[in-house]
Amino acid sequence: MKRSSRPVWMMPALITGSVAALGALGTLAVKSATYITLPETVAEAVQKNTEQDQVLNKLTGIQETWQQIYQQQQQAPNTSVAPPAIREWRDPDTGQWWCCEEWSGCDRDADWYQC
């Protein structure tokens, strides 16, 4: 017996159905590949989060230490300020010592006083 051929109007439907089936298989393959690698991706994300948490904990500790130092400096009077530097000079004629505070520049005679 001779096999009858399909009607012409069915051919576009068969081609469209075949392309749709191949597209569905491709989508299934991509989704399953993503699903297969999901545990590794989650493990990597957890590891990265753990590292970031450790860094944040260190930064928080540093910030707290500096905050304590700042508070201690605000509470204690500032006694560590150095006195102004003084330049001294001895007059060879009179033997008198003259002093000048360096912040004033010591350029003019008025800046000097007897020590």
Secondary structure, DSSP 8 states (H G I E B T S, - for coil): -------GGGHHHHHHHHHHHHHHHHHHHHHHHHHHHHHHHHHHHHHHHHHHHHHHHHHHHHHHHHHHHHHHHHHS---------EEEEE-TTT--EEEEEGGG-S-SGGG-EE-
